[in-house]
Amino acid sequence: MPGEEPIPEPQAPPRLPGPGSNLFQNERGLRAGWRLLIYIALVFALGVVVIVALESVLHVPKGVRPPPWLMFAEEAIAFALILVPAVVMSRLEGRPVGAYGLPARELFGRRFWQGWALGAVEVSVLIGAIAACGGYSFGTASLAGPRILAWGLFWSFFFVLVGLFEEFLFRGYLQYTLADGIGFWPAAWLLSLGFGAVHLRNQGESPVGAASVAAIGLVFALALRRTGNLWMVVGWHAAFDFGETFVFSVPNSGMVFEGRLSDASLHGSSWLTGGTVGPEGSVFSFLTMALAALFIHKMFPAKVASAPGENAAQ
């Protein structure tokens, strides 16, 4: 039920032999900075191996968007590249991998579907506000019959993978470990700014859109803090992207994909519609994010965490 205290993951911080604190360890074991460096090195090494292997098999011209099946495969591989090193780190650190935000016991459970509902409401309110001001038209249907179901299923599964990848990348192992070193909210601010900056690489993205992405990163961090894990924000992230791309058929972080439900259009000032960025660059996006943050704050009261870096409500 909303507001209930999440079940914290069992914690077993690493303990290294030797007296007191030094450059490599503190009272909780290996320092957070060294753990981050090891994790990043593992991700990089695994990524190089996978990229070399894939390039020897696939030959997709640079600047050309890959076909849908390859997009799906790339997203799944990207998630694996950040999850597998986290599994390795969990063994080295002596804690369950679920401590980093994705406990298996809640796999696509209630929190995920609560997040999906919240994301669906948020994107619907956002598009509704833009439409009420004359900035959105649904247009005519571009899919019919079985193709609606096929593309709907594809985009729903695809954006679940996007949610898993982006949320674990910015609010999973890195958030957990960096929070152990500098505190939860300084880590959340740093990673959310990175979350926004990464989106600037998307064609059609803008500084306002990137600021919106950074802001939603902070809202997602609040949800992580209050619910204790990432399953709600994974569902939330996936549903919002699904609504933008498929249901309302508008640009998503500056990208327009095939397989949209209609030939919808945004028209009017960029402050209203988000321009090439899409609705997340609209002034209304900041309003809906504020309302979502207030909802999380009210429905999931703050609790006290028991250990530094712990992804439990606080």
Residue frames as qw, qx, qy, qz and C-alpha x, y, z in Angstrom:
[[0.000, 0.889, 0.457, 0.000, 0.00, 0.00, 0.00],
 [0.307, 0.711, -0.082, 0.627, 1.21, 3.58, -0.61],
 [0.303, -0.779, 0.268, -0.480, 3.15, 4.87, 2.34],
 [0.940, -0.340, 0.029, 0.008, 4.16, 1.47, 3.67],
 [0.259, -0.775, 0.550, 0.171, 7.80, 1.03, 4.66],
 [0.771, 0.442, -0.436, -0.143, 9.74, -0.96, 2.03],
 [0.929, -0.330, 0.112, 0.124, 11.54, -4.09, 3.10],
 [0.033, 0.864, -0.477, -0.160, 15.25, -3.16, 3.14],
 [0.827, 0.350, -0.435, 0.068, 17.80, -5.38, 1.49],
 [0.822, -0.518, 0.013, 0.237, 20.04, -7.23, 3.95],
 [0.250, 0.905, -0.315, 0.138, 23.31, -5.37, 4.19],
 [0.892, -0.315, 0.100, 0.309, 26.75, -6.90, 4.59],
 [0.206, 0.943, -0.258, -0.033, 29.34, -4.14, 4.01],
 [0.831, 0.317, -0.353, 0.292, 32.79, -5.39, 3.06],
 [0.547, -0.808, 0.219, 0.011, 35.28, -5.68, 5.87],
 [0.706, 0.534, -0.381, 0.267, 38.96, -5.73, 5.03],
 [0.789, -0.416, -0.237, 0.386, 41.64, -6.73, 7.50],
 [0.455, 0.334, -0.102, 0.819, 43.91, -4.08, 8.91],
 [0.257, -0.496, -0.500, 0.662, 43.77, -1.29, 11.48],
 [0.044, 0.654, 0.215, -0.724, 41.50, 1.76, 11.10],
 [0.553, 0.792, 0.232, -0.118, 40.95, 3.91, 8.03],
 [0.444, -0.390, 0.443, 0.675, 43.47, 4.54, 5.26],
 [0.184, 0.377, -0.425, -0.802, 43.61, 5.46, 1.59],
 [0.289, 0.017, -0.851, -0.439, 41.86, 2.28, 0.52],
 [0.430, -0.444, -0.781, -0.088, 39.37, 1.53, 3.27],
 [0.259, -0.452, 0.262, -0.812, 37.30, 3.06, 6.02],
 [0.385, -0.136, 0.750, -0.520, 35.17, 1.66, 8.81],
 [0.792, 0.299, 0.247, -0.472, 32.76, 0.21, 6.22],
 [0.840, 0.096, 0.467, 0.259, 35.42, -1.49, 4.13],
 [0.489, 0.142, 0.418, 0.753, 36.77, -0.60, 0.67],
 [0.065, 0.478, 0.140, -0.865, 36.16, 3.10, 0.02],
 [0.570, 0.639, 0.430, -0.287, 33.38, 4.08, -2.37],
 [0.274, 0.806, -0.337, -0.402, 35.78, 5.71, -4.85],
 [0.118, -0.390, 0.888, 0.215, 37.76, 2.52, -5.37],
 [0.475, 0.297, 0.816, -0.142, 34.57, 0.49, -5.78],
 [0.481, 0.771, 0.148, -0.391, 33.36, 2.93, -8.41],
 [0.144, 0.698, -0.602, -0.359, 36.65, 2.70, -10.30],
 [0.294, -0.124, 0.944, 0.080, 36.53, -1.10, -10.29],
 [0.510, 0.525, 0.630, -0.260, 32.91, -1.09, -11.51],
 [0.394, 0.817, -0.099, -0.408, 33.60, 1.42, -14.29],
 [0.021, -0.549, 0.783, 0.292, 36.66, -0.56, -15.38],
 [0.406, 0.119, 0.906, -0.030, 34.58, -3.74, -15.56],
 [0.504, 0.702, 0.380, -0.331, 31.87, -1.99, -17.61],
 [0.245, 0.797, -0.383, -0.398, 34.47, -0.56, -19.97],
 [0.164, -0.371, 0.891, 0.207, 36.31, -3.85, -20.44],
 [0.456, 0.321, 0.824, -0.105, 33.12, -5.81, -21.03],
 [0.428, 0.781, 0.183, -0.417, 31.84, -3.11, -23.37],
 [0.113, 0.671, -0.601, -0.420, 34.98, -3.22, -25.52],
 [0.264, -0.094, 0.952, 0.127, 34.73, -6.99, -25.89],
 [0.440, 0.534, 0.686, -0.225, 31.03, -6.87, -26.81],
 [0.332, 0.815, -0.044, -0.474, 31.41, -3.95, -29.24],
 [0.011, 0.525, -0.758, -0.388, 34.29, -5.62, -31.07],
 [0.318, 0.111, 0.941, 0.027, 32.31, -8.86, -31.29],
 [0.425, 0.671, 0.515, -0.324, 29.18, -7.14, -32.59],
 [0.238, 0.784, -0.263, -0.509, 31.03, -5.02, -35.15],
 [0.118, -0.333, 0.872, 0.338, 32.51, -8.17, -36.62],
 [0.260, 0.341, 0.903, 0.013, 29.00, -9.51, -37.19],
 [0.215, 0.830, 0.497, -0.135, 26.84, -6.44, -37.82],
 [0.375, 0.009, 0.256, 0.891, 27.55, -3.65, -40.25],
 [0.060, 0.856, 0.509, -0.069, 25.19, -0.74, -39.64],
 [0.409, 0.520, 0.064, 0.747, 26.29, 2.51, -41.37],
 [0.271, -0.325, -0.418, 0.804, 27.05, 5.35, -38.97],
 [0.184, 0.167, -0.016, -0.969, 24.31, 7.97, -38.78],
 [0.530, -0.119, -0.602, -0.586, 21.64, 5.48, -39.88],
 [0.599, -0.290, 0.455, -0.592, 19.07, 4.39, -37.30],
 [0.009, -0.148, 0.985, 0.085, 19.18, 0.60, -36.93],
 [0.511, -0.272, -0.623, -0.525, 16.09, -1.52, -37.64],
 [0.620, -0.549, 0.086, -0.554, 13.69, -2.09, -34.71],
 [0.961, -0.192, -0.197, 0.041, 14.92, -5.60, -33.90],
 [0.659, 0.259, -0.308, 0.635, 18.49, -4.32, -33.65],
 [0.171, -0.608, 0.184, -0.753, 17.43, -1.37, -31.49],
 [0.830, -0.451, -0.039, -0.325, 15.82, -3.85, -29.11],
 [0.921, -0.003, -0.222, 0.320, 18.93, -6.05, -29.05],
 [0.376, 0.491, -0.270, 0.738, 21.21, -3.05, -28.48],
 [0.418, -0.617, 0.155, -0.648, 19.14, -1.90, -25.50],
 [0.940, -0.316, -0.081, -0.099, 19.14, -5.39, -23.97],
 [0.799, 0.194, -0.243, 0.514, 22.92, -5.66, -24.43],
 [0.092, 0.616, -0.226, 0.749, 23.44, -2.18, -22.95],
 [0.677, -0.575, 0.092, -0.449, 21.51, -3.18, -19.84],
 [0.972, -0.122, -0.128, 0.156, 23.52, -6.40, -19.53],
 [0.584, 0.464, -0.259, 0.614, 26.77, -4.42, -19.81],
 [0.127, -0.574, 0.343, -0.732, 25.97, -2.43, -16.65],
 [0.827, -0.390, 0.038, -0.404, 24.20, -5.23, -14.75],
 [0.930, 0.074, -0.301, 0.195, 26.81, -7.98, -15.07],
 [0.396, 0.407, -0.451, 0.689, 29.61, -5.86, -13.51],
 [0.451, -0.501, 0.233, -0.701, 27.20, -4.96, -10.69],
 [0.955, -0.199, -0.148, -0.166, 26.69, -8.67, -10.05],
 [0.739, 0.249, -0.396, 0.486, 30.47, -9.09, -9.88],
 [0.031, 0.498, -0.358, 0.789, 30.72, -6.16, -7.46],
 [0.727, -0.449, 0.014, -0.519, 27.97, -7.59, -5.28],
 [0.947, -0.084, -0.268, 0.153, 30.07, -10.73, -4.83],
 [0.520, 0.339, -0.351, 0.701, 33.19, -8.69, -4.02],
 [0.173, -0.463, 0.236, -0.837, 31.30, -6.47, -1.59],
 [0.142, -0.116, -0.925, 0.333, 29.37, -9.27, 0.09],
 [0.368, 0.316, 0.401, -0.777, 25.88, -7.90, -0.50],
 [0.532, 0.446, 0.718, 0.054, 22.95, -8.99, -2.70],
 [0.251, 0.154, 0.442, 0.847, 22.80, -7.40, -6.15],
 [0.132, -0.733, -0.611, -0.269, 19.25, -6.30, -5.31],
 [0.391, -0.649, -0.259, 0.599, 20.76, -3.78, -2.87],
 [0.247, -0.172, 0.313, 0.901, 21.62, -1.66, -5.93],
 [0.325, 0.255, 0.023, -0.910, 17.97, -1.02, -6.71],
 [0.666, 0.138, -0.451, -0.578, 16.46, -3.96, -8.58],
 [0.401, -0.223, 0.832, -0.312, 15.62, -6.70, -6.03],
 [0.222, 0.020, -0.871, -0.437, 14.50, -9.83, -7.86],
 [0.026, 0.360, 0.872, -0.331, 11.69, -10.48, -5.38],
 [0.252, 0.658, 0.327, -0.630, 9.89, -7.39, -6.75],
 [0.189, -0.100, 0.682, 0.699, 10.53, -8.12, -10.43],
 [0.249, -0.226, -0.531, -0.778, 7.66, -6.44, -12.33],
 [0.217, -0.427, -0.818, 0.319, 5.62, -6.45, -9.14],
 [0.056, -0.838, -0.528, 0.127, 3.26, -3.90, -7.62],
 [0.246, -0.705, 0.069, 0.662, 5.76, -1.04, -7.53],
 [0.264, -0.043, 0.634, 0.726, 6.46, -1.43, -11.25],
 [0.038, 0.570, 0.729, 0.377, 2.77, -1.20, -12.14],
 [0.189, -0.841, -0.330, 0.385, 2.25, 1.73, -9.78],
 [0.268, -0.501, 0.316, 0.760, 5.05, 3.46, -11.67],
 [0.196, 0.235, 0.740, 0.599, 3.52, 2.53, -15.03],
 [0.040, -0.785, -0.617, -0.039, 0.22, 4.07, -13.97],
 [0.252, -0.791, -0.079, 0.552, 1.98, 7.22, -12.74],
 [0.283, -0.260, 0.516, 0.766, 3.94, 7.58, -15.99],
 [0.130, 0.461, 0.762, 0.435, 0.79, 7.09, -18.08],
 [0.119, -0.866, -0.453, 0.173, -1.05, 9.76, -16.08],
 [0.312, -0.648, 0.128, 0.683, 1.88, 12.18, -16.24],
 [0.229, -0.059, 0.607, 0.758, 2.30, 11.98, -20.02],
 [0.037, 0.617, 0.735, 0.278, -1.48, 12.19, -20.56],
 [0.187, -0.862, -0.306, 0.358, -1.78, 15.30, -18.39],
 [0.321, -0.477, 0.323, 0.752, 1.23, 16.84, -20.14],
 [0.159, 0.182, 0.703, 0.669, -0.13, 16.24, -23.65],
 [0.060, -0.736, -0.673, -0.041, -3.60, 17.29, -22.51],
 [0.220, -0.777, -0.136, 0.573, -2.27, 20.62, -21.24],
 [0.219, -0.276, 0.504, 0.789, -0.42, 21.26, -24.50],
 [0.075, 0.400, 0.795, 0.451, -3.52, 20.30, -26.52],
 [0.106, -0.792, -0.549, 0.245, -5.73, 22.57, -24.40],
 [0.141, -0.740, 0.099, 0.650, -3.50, 25.48, -25.43],
 [0.658, 0.709, 0.021, -0.252, -3.73, 24.50, -29.10],
 [0.013, -0.742, 0.643, 0.192, -0.27, 22.96, -29.38],
 [0.259, -0.179, 0.944, 0.095, -1.08, 19.32, -30.17],
 [0.735, 0.254, -0.124, -0.616, -3.13, 17.53, -32.83],
 [0.732, -0.147, 0.663, -0.055, -3.55, 13.75, -32.90],
 [0.215, 0.433, -0.642, -0.595, -3.90, 13.70, -36.69],
 [0.864, 0.138, -0.212, -0.436, -4.96, 10.59, -38.54],
 [0.848, -0.319, 0.422, -0.015, -4.19, 7.00, -37.61],
 [0.314, 0.678, -0.619, -0.243, -1.05, 5.62, -39.23],
 [0.012, 0.179, -0.983, 0.049, -1.50, 2.02, -38.05],
 [0.735, -0.047, -0.071, -0.672, -4.43, -0.36, -38.35],
 [0.933, -0.005, -0.297, -0.202, -5.42, -3.88, -37.36],
 [0.924, -0.241, -0.141, 0.262, -2.71, -6.27, -36.17],
 [0.526, 0.453, -0.184, 0.696, 0.01, -3.65, -36.72],
 [0.329, -0.745, 0.115, -0.569, -1.36, -1.63, -33.79],
 [0.884, -0.455, 0.072, -0.078, -0.91, -4.60, -31.47],
 [0.878, 0.175, -0.079, 0.438, 2.48, -5.53, -32.93],
 [0.316, 0.578, -0.181, 0.730, 3.96, -2.06, -32.60],
 [0.514, -0.707, 0.073, -0.480, 2.28, -1.50, -29.24],
 [0.938, -0.330, 0.011, 0.101, 3.90, -4.64, -27.84],
 [0.731, 0.332, -0.113, 0.586, 7.25, -3.80, -29.39],
 [0.080, 0.671, -0.168, 0.718, 7.37, -0.30, -27.92],
 [0.689, -0.647, 0.046, -0.325, 6.12, -1.41, -24.51],
 [0.940, -0.204, 0.005, 0.273, 8.87, -4.04, -24.18],
 [0.582, 0.482, -0.074, 0.650, 11.47, -1.77, -25.75],
 [0.097, -0.735, 0.149, -0.654, 10.81, 1.06, -23.32],
 [0.838, -0.541, 0.021, -0.067, 10.88, -1.30, -20.35],
 [0.852, 0.059, -0.022, 0.519, 14.44, -2.10, -21.46],
 [0.249, 0.650, -0.055, 0.716, 15.17, 1.62, -21.81],
 [0.514, -0.749, 0.044, -0.417, 13.83, 2.17, -18.30],
 [0.925, -0.335, 0.003, 0.180, 15.92, -0.66, -16.89],
 [0.717, 0.283, -0.025, 0.636, 19.08, 0.53, -18.63],
 [0.121, 0.665, -0.054, 0.735, 18.82, 4.26, -17.90],
 [0.599, -0.713, 0.019, -0.364, 17.54, 3.90, -14.35],
 [0.916, -0.313, 0.000, 0.253, 20.14, 1.33, -13.33],
 [0.624, 0.407, -0.042, 0.666, 22.86, 3.32, -15.07],
 [0.056, 0.581, -0.116, 0.804, 22.08, 6.59, -13.26],
 [0.528, -0.515, 0.240, -0.632, 20.30, 5.44, -10.12],
 [0.960, -0.111, -0.251, -0.058, 21.55, 1.88, -9.58],
 [0.844, -0.163, -0.189, 0.474, 25.08, 0.84, -8.67],
 [0.371, 0.400, -0.082, 0.834, 26.58, 4.30, -9.27],
 [0.372, -0.670, -0.064, -0.639, 23.96, 6.01, -7.08],
 [0.860, -0.471, -0.196, -0.015, 24.28, 3.43, -4.31],
 [0.803, -0.079, -0.135, 0.575, 28.06, 3.54, -4.18],
 [0.243, 0.478, -0.023, 0.844, 28.52, 7.27, -4.75],
 [0.500, -0.703, -0.144, -0.484, 25.97, 7.92, -1.99],
 [0.862, -0.386, -0.207, 0.255, 28.15, 5.88, 0.35],
 [0.620, 0.073, -0.067, 0.778, 30.97, 8.32, -0.35],
 [0.099, 0.165, 0.002, 0.981, 29.30, 11.74, -0.56],
 [0.303, 0.287, 0.549, -0.723, 25.69, 11.23, 0.58],
 [0.437, 0.462, 0.770, 0.058, 22.47, 10.36, -1.21],
 [0.305, 0.881, 0.305, -0.193, 21.38, 13.78, -2.49],
 [0.054, -0.759, 0.450, 0.468, 24.80, 15.06, -3.63],
 [0.345, -0.093, 0.870, 0.341, 25.11, 11.79, -5.58],
 [0.392, 0.617, 0.681, -0.042, 21.60, 12.18, -6.98],
 [0.177, 0.903, 0.003, -0.392, 22.31, 15.75, -8.12],
 [0.163, -0.577, 0.656, 0.458, 25.57, 14.78, -9.78],
 [0.327, 0.088, 0.903, 0.263, 24.10, 11.79, -11.60],
 [0.350, 0.734, 0.550, -0.193, 20.91, 13.63, -12.60],
 [0.121, 0.835, -0.234, -0.483, 22.99, 16.39, -14.21],
 [0.191, -0.328, 0.836, 0.398, 24.84, 13.64, -16.06],
 [0.401, 0.424, 0.811, -0.045, 21.49, 12.12, -17.05],
 [0.323, 0.859, 0.220, -0.330, 20.48, 15.42, -18.65],
 [0.032, -0.726, 0.504, 0.466, 23.87, 15.99, -20.29],
 [0.383, -0.058, 0.880, 0.276, 23.84, 12.56, -21.97],
 [0.439, 0.636, 0.628, -0.096, 20.52, 13.41, -23.64],
 [0.133, 0.822, -0.152, -0.532, 22.14, 16.40, -25.36],
 [0.238, -0.289, 0.799, 0.471, 23.69, 13.88, -27.76],
 [0.427, 0.483, 0.765, -0.009, 20.23, 13.13, -29.19],
 [0.137, 0.196, 0.442, 0.865, 19.44, 14.86, -32.46],
 [0.279, -0.613, -0.469, -0.571, 16.78, 17.51, -31.84],
 [0.563, -0.575, -0.471, 0.361, 17.52, 17.78, -28.10],
 [0.108, 0.784, -0.027, 0.610, 17.98, 21.24, -26.53],
 [0.192, 0.252, -0.618, 0.720, 19.32, 22.70, -23.27],
 [0.551, -0.218, 0.199, -0.781, 15.75, 23.12, -22.00],
 [0.898, -0.010, -0.336, -0.284, 14.98, 19.48, -22.80],
 [0.618, 0.203, -0.638, 0.411, 18.19, 18.36, -21.10],
 [0.125, -0.288, 0.485, -0.816, 17.27, 20.44, -18.03],
 [0.775, -0.152, -0.038, -0.612, 13.88, 18.70, -18.00],
 [0.855, 0.087, -0.510, 0.035, 15.61, 15.31, -18.11],
 [0.326, 0.265, -0.626, 0.657, 17.88, 16.33, -15.23],
 [0.422, -0.265, 0.286, -0.818, 14.86, 17.49, -13.24],
 [0.892, -0.101, -0.197, -0.395, 12.98, 14.23, -13.75],
 [0.658, 0.229, -0.642, 0.320, 16.17, 12.47, -12.67],
 [0.024, -0.261, 0.573, -0.777, 15.87, 14.20, -9.30],
 [0.712, -0.138, 0.076, -0.684, 12.19, 13.27, -9.06],
 [0.877, 0.092, -0.463, -0.088, 13.10, 9.65, -9.84],
 [0.384, 0.278, -0.678, 0.562, 15.78, 9.85, -7.13],
 [0.406, -0.248, 0.381, -0.793, 13.11, 10.97, -4.68],
 [0.882, -0.025, -0.161, -0.443, 10.98, 7.98, -5.65],
 [0.714, 0.227, -0.618, 0.240, 13.99, 5.69, -5.18],
 [0.072, 0.317, -0.603, 0.729, 14.63, 7.20, -1.77],
 [0.550, -0.159, 0.295, -0.765, 11.03, 6.84, -0.63],
 [0.916, 0.059, -0.131, -0.376, 10.15, 3.41, -2.08],
 [0.677, -0.503, 0.536, 0.036, 13.50, 1.75, -1.46],
 [0.596, -0.039, 0.679, 0.427, 14.20, 0.46, -4.99],
 [0.030, 0.318, -0.419, -0.850, 14.02, 1.29, -8.69],
 [0.202, 0.318, 0.901, 0.214, 11.01, -0.75, -9.78],
 [0.184, 0.790, 0.464, -0.355, 8.56, 2.15, -9.55],
 [0.071, 0.760, -0.237, -0.601, 10.76, 4.49, -11.58],
 [0.210, -0.122, 0.846, 0.476, 11.45, 1.80, -14.20],
 [0.214, 0.561, 0.797, 0.057, 7.70, 1.44, -14.79],
 [0.052, 0.853, 0.211, -0.474, 7.24, 5.22, -14.67],
 [0.114, -0.562, 0.514, 0.637, 10.05, 5.84, -17.16],
 [0.222, 0.087, 0.889, 0.391, 8.82, 3.12, -19.54],
 [0.196, 0.683, 0.697, -0.097, 5.19, 4.29, -19.51],
 [0.046, 0.821, 0.016, -0.568, 6.10, 7.93, -20.13],
 [0.093, -0.418, 0.667, 0.609, 8.31, 7.03, -23.11],
 [0.216, 0.294, 0.907, 0.209, 5.67, 4.62, -24.43],
 [0.175, 0.783, 0.506, -0.317, 3.02, 7.34, -24.22],
 [0.021, 0.742, -0.242, -0.625, 5.17, 9.92, -25.99],
 [0.085, -0.334, 0.778, 0.525, 6.42, 7.66, -28.77],
 [0.024, 0.203, 0.939, 0.278, 3.49, 5.34, -29.50],
 [0.045, 0.646, 0.725, -0.235, 0.21, 6.58, -28.01],
 [0.090, 0.878, 0.176, -0.436, 0.58, 10.33, -28.60],
 [0.748, 0.426, 0.309, 0.405, 3.12, 9.91, -31.44],
 [0.043, 0.992, -0.102, 0.062, 5.34, 12.89, -30.61],
 [0.511, 0.578, -0.527, 0.357, 9.13, 13.33, -30.42],
 [0.831, -0.540, -0.111, 0.069, 10.80, 11.62, -27.48],
 [0.550, -0.638, 0.246, 0.480, 13.92, 13.48, -26.31],
 [0.129, 0.689, -0.398, -0.592, 14.29, 14.85, -29.83],
 [0.079, -0.165, 0.918, 0.351, 13.80, 11.49, -31.56],
 [0.714, 0.237, 0.061, -0.656, 10.88, 10.49, -33.80],
 [0.311, -0.182, 0.927, 0.107, 10.43, 6.77, -34.39],
 [0.450, -0.016, -0.648, -0.614, 8.47, 4.69, -36.86],
 [0.394, -0.278, -0.875, 0.050, 5.55, 2.56, -35.72],
 [0.104, 0.064, 0.402, -0.908, 3.61, 5.45, -34.20],
 [0.258, 0.472, 0.805, -0.251, -0.13, 5.28, -33.66],
 [0.333, 0.865, 0.369, -0.070, -0.82, 8.44, -35.67],
 [0.528, 0.405, 0.084, 0.741, 0.79, 11.26, -37.63],
 [0.329, -0.853, -0.335, 0.228, 0.33, 13.60, -34.67],
 [0.449, 0.521, -0.027, 0.725, 1.89, 17.05, -34.76],
 [0.380, -0.632, -0.331, 0.589, 3.01, 19.72, -32.33],
 [0.300, 0.590, 0.279, 0.695, 2.46, 23.32, -33.37],
 [0.316, -0.927, -0.148, -0.138, 3.01, 26.63, -31.67],
 [0.007, -0.856, 0.446, -0.261, 5.76, 28.16, -29.58],
 [0.604, 0.247, -0.719, 0.239, 8.57, 25.97, -28.34],
 [0.138, -0.272, 0.630, -0.714, 7.86, 26.96, -24.74],
 [0.745, -0.015, 0.180, -0.642, 4.45, 25.34, -25.15],
 [0.935, 0.225, -0.156, -0.224, 5.22, 22.26, -27.25],
 [0.746, -0.452, 0.418, 0.254, 8.89, 21.65, -26.52],
 [0.333, 0.745, -0.426, -0.392, 9.74, 22.14, -30.20],
 [0.655, 0.397, -0.632, -0.122, 12.01, 19.49, -31.68],
 [0.067, -0.320, 0.841, -0.430, 12.64, 18.06, -28.20],
 [0.437, -0.349, -0.798, -0.225, 9.02, 17.02, -27.76],
 [0.478, -0.741, -0.297, -0.365, 6.66, 17.58, -24.82],
 [0.746, -0.446, -0.266, 0.417, 9.35, 17.03, -22.18],
 [0.406, 0.077, 0.010, 0.911, 10.81, 20.38, -23.31],
 [0.192, -0.693, -0.412, -0.560, 7.47, 22.14, -22.68],
 [0.120, -0.427, 0.417, -0.793, 6.97, 24.50, -19.74],
 [0.800, -0.289, -0.040, -0.525, 4.13, 22.20, -18.71],
 [0.813, 0.107, -0.548, 0.168, 6.63, 19.36, -18.27],
 [0.228, 0.272, -0.580, 0.733, 8.16, 21.12, -15.26],
 [0.538, -0.265, 0.178, -0.780, 4.67, 21.54, -13.81],
 [0.913, -0.079, -0.282, -0.285, 3.76, 17.88, -14.20],
 [0.642, 0.203, -0.608, 0.420, 7.11, 16.86, -12.69],
 [0.092, -0.320, 0.474, -0.815, 6.46, 19.08, -9.69],
 [0.757, -0.191, 0.018, -0.625, 3.03, 17.51, -9.24],
 [0.883, 0.075, -0.464, 0.003, 4.54, 14.02, -9.55],
 [0.377, 0.290, -0.614, 0.630, 7.18, 14.89, -6.93],
 [0.402, -0.292, 0.325, -0.805, 4.47, 16.16, -4.59],
 [0.884, -0.083, -0.230, -0.398, 2.53, 12.92, -5.12],
 [0.744, 0.154, -0.580, 0.295, 5.59, 10.83, -4.22],
 [0.093, 0.333, -0.521, 0.780, 6.27, 13.00, -1.18],
 [0.583, -0.231, 0.203, -0.751, 2.71, 12.64, 0.13],
 [0.917, 0.001, -0.220, -0.333, 2.09, 8.99, -0.73],
 [0.871, 0.039, -0.369, 0.320, 5.44, 7.62, 0.42],
 [0.367, -0.917, 0.098, -0.121, 6.40, 9.32, 3.71],
 [0.329, 0.677, -0.601, 0.269, 10.07, 9.63, 4.61],
 [0.920, -0.378, -0.101, 0.034, 11.66, 6.86, 6.63],
 [0.250, -0.832, 0.492, 0.053, 15.08, 6.55, 8.21],
 [0.808, 0.399, -0.433, 0.023, 17.72, 4.50, 6.39],
 [0.838, -0.534, 0.103, 0.050, 19.97, 2.22, 8.37],
 [0.734, -0.238, 0.325, 0.547, 23.21, 2.44, 6.40],
 [0.060, 0.677, -0.277, -0.679, 25.06, 4.91, 4.17],
 [0.154, 0.301, -0.736, -0.586, 24.27, 4.40, 0.49],
 [0.241, 0.240, 0.933, -0.120, 21.32, 2.13, 1.27],
 [0.226, -0.154, -0.498, -0.823, 18.50, 2.43, -1.27],
 [0.208, -0.502, -0.820, 0.180, 15.83, 2.45, 1.41],
 [0.088, -0.837, -0.363, -0.400, 13.21, 5.07, 2.13],
 [0.480, -0.272, -0.333, 0.765, 14.42, 8.07, 4.02]]
